[in-house]
């Protein structure tokens, strides 16, 4: 079993993936709109070959998820996103628009980020033991017991 990556390595992976998913999914602004597309959508304009190149780019995100120590469930969901993006991109005419809208790398980066944020969440330390209350209750118990013994 491979050792778990450190928190610093996981954060570095997330930073790389943020930049990568922005580049592949939303680095190019469309004029006169607020919509952005990425390099993957542009490369996807080349029939079949462009979609295979897009699939390879999406594979990088999966590789980084493996390096970050993502769970099997997260990687399975990421693989599903990649598959949907690839098959959707193969559709004639509509595939290119689908590639521009679906943004699988951004989805997968978000999945990994959410998973790692839960994993990296620091549990608060347990509250300190309340010795004052224990001592106070012990003294109270001793006084009550002593009073009961003196009465009889």
Secondary structure, DSSP 8 states (H G I E B T S, - for coil): ------HHHHHHHHHHHHHHHHHHHH-EE-TTSS-EE-HHHHHTTSTTHHHHHHHHHHHHHHHHHHHHT--HHHHHHHHHHHHHHHHHHHSTTHHHHHHHHH-HHHHHHHHHHHHHHHHH----------HHHHHHHHHHHHHHHHHHHHH-
